[in-house]
Amino acid sequence: MAGNTEDLRVKSDDQLSADLAELKREQFNLRFQAATNQLERPARIREVRRQIARIRTLQGERGRAAVKA
């Protein structure tokens, strides 16, 4: 999975969508684990949430750039 924003910028739109779907699944599983007190790394919830935000931001930037072009 991608680490920082520079890693995300080199990925295609399809790769970003796949990463986003995987992160959303992980986020759901983490929320489920938190609700049942089985969460091993609570900080992972924040990491996943921020990674989702990075991907969505990049997708928005690309969408706006496509409209301008």
C-alpha positions in Angstrom: 0.0 0.0 0.0 1.1 3.5 -0.7 3.0 5.5 1.9 3.1 9.2 1.3 1.7 11.6 -1.2 4.6 11.3 -3.7 4.0 7.6 -3.9 0.3 8.2 -4.6 1.0 10.8 -7.4 2.7 8.3 -9.6 -0.2 5.8 -9.4 -2.9 5.7 -12.1 -6.5 6.5 -11.3 -7.4 2.8 -11.3 -4.7 2.1 -8.8 -5.9 4.9 -6.6 -9.4 3.6 -6.7 -8.3 0.1 -5.8 -6.2 1.4 -2.9 -9.2 3.5 -1.7 -11.5 0.4 -1.8 -8.9 -1.6 0.2 -8.5 1.2 2.8 -12.2 1.5 3.2 -12.4 -2.3 3.9 -9.6 -2.0 6.4 -11.3 1.0 8.0 -14.5 -1.0 8.4 -12.6 -3.9 9.9 -10.7 -1.6 12.3 -14.0 0.0 13.5 -15.4 -3.4 14.0 -12.4 -4.5 16.1 -12.5 -1.2 18.1 -16.2 -1.9 18.9 -15.4 -5.4 20.1 -12.2 -4.3 22.0 -10.0 -6.4 19.8 -8.0 -3.6 18.3 -4.2 -4.1 18.5 -3.0 -0.8 17.1 -5.4 2.1 17.8 -3.1 4.5 15.9 -3.8 2.5 12.7 -7.3 4.0 12.5 -5.9 7.5 12.2 -3.3 6.3 9.6 -6.0 4.7 7.5 -8.3 7.7 7.8 -5.5 10.1 6.7 -4.5 7.9 3.8 -8.1 7.8 2.6 -8.1 11.6 2.8 -4.9 11.8 0.8 -6.3 9.6 -2.0 -9.5 11.6 -2.1 -7.7 14.9 -2.3 -5.5 13.7 -5.1 -8.6 12.3 -7.0 -10.2 15.7 -6.6 -7.2 17.6 -7.9 -7.0 15.3 -10.9 -10.7 15.8 -11.5 -10.5 19.5 -11.4 -7.4 19.4 -13.7 -9.3 17.3 -16.2 -12.2 19.8 -16.2 -9.9 22.7 -16.9 -8.1 20.9 -19.8 
